[in-house]
Amino acid sequence: MFYHNYPFDPAYGHDLTALLRITAPEEPADFAPFWRDRYARARSVAVAPVLRELSSPQPQTRVFAVEFTSLDGVRIGGWLTRPRAEPVERGVVVGHGYGGRDEPDFHLPFKRAALIFPCARGISRSACTAISSNPLCHVLHGIGQRETYILGGCAADTVWCAASALLELFPMAAQRLDYLGISFGGGVGALALPWDERFSRVHLNVPSFGHHPLRLTLPCVGSGEAVRNYQWQTGRALETLRYFDAAVAARHLHIPTHIAAARFDPAVPPPGQFAIYNALAGPRELFPLQTGHFEHPGTAAENARLLDALAYFFNRTEPPALS
């Protein structure tokens, strides 16, 4: 499909028809209770958000540094934006990829919205000495037990407690709360959103953590390769990862969901991305990307079309049809 120097096929031998046939792995019997308990504990956190205004590069937008408390007492940092001259009528939580985040996004298609851009524990504005920011190390933090695995804390940081902080600061945003996440943030969003009734719509862009049994057989250049090596060395990865499978969680996600999934991706294998889309329980829309985590001559045009699709998805009133 594209010229590359990877020692493996970033399409993994799948065409679109094959990708749309991939099903989610078997669900642990206590999968839902495990996640509902984590969500309940996160909702009980006194998030105590604090804002500090920063200089804004956009004259129509105010920018703030934000801090709030997440699960286990971890203090999370990030950014928050709001209109300078218009009222806030909706809220958006925006997750980041495993590269972290250096600033808020100003191109997203939301008007009269407060947007929060939280950084997961150990990453960017939530950096700490106890957790490596290197994705190959971060993804293994606490993997020995499901109760300590880092992705559970990240779900609280970047979805549940971030939403609580946003709504504490802007209670009027509760009338319409949405989520966007890319790569790492897409996978964490898929894990966290089924249990949180406050959200209306969601977009997941090249989401990670889908179908771990399959991912462990697929070489890549992303964080999944560290997990593959851990499994090869210990044979114990799936004991924990079966509770952190975004495709399994998608079976419980009933709100309208828009997914941009790539057919060619050296960092997040496409079979895992499509396993998430295929498992969704509610109304869904697919935006097939030519590539993920890989620049090509059509990338800019494809990103522009995706932004148009997101503007339509998040700003229309009727839900997408079940597909």
Secondary structure as UniProt FT lines:
FT   TURN            10..13
FT   HELIX           16..19
FT   TURN            20..21
FT   TURN            29..30
FT   HELIX           31..43
FT   STRAND          50..54
FT   TURN            59..60
FT   STRAND          61..69
FT   HELIX           71..73
FT   STRAND          75..83
FT   STRAND          90..94
FT   TURN            98..99
FT   STRAND          113..118
FT   TURN            121..122
FT   HELIX           124..126
FT   TURN            129..130
FT   HELIX           135..138
FT   TURN            139..144
FT   TURN            146..148
FT   HELIX           150..155
FT   HELIX           156..160
FT   HELIX           161..169
FT   HELIX           171..175
FT   STRAND          177..182
FT   HELIX           184..192
FT   HELIX           193..195
FT   TURN            197..198
FT   STRAND          201..205
FT   HELIX           212..215
FT   TURN            216..217
FT   HELIX           223..234
FT   HELIX           237..241
FT   TURN            242..243
FT   HELIX           246..250
FT   TURN            251..252
FT   STRAND          257..262
FT   HELIX           270..279
FT   STRAND          284..289
FT   TURN            297..298
FT   HELIX           299..315
//
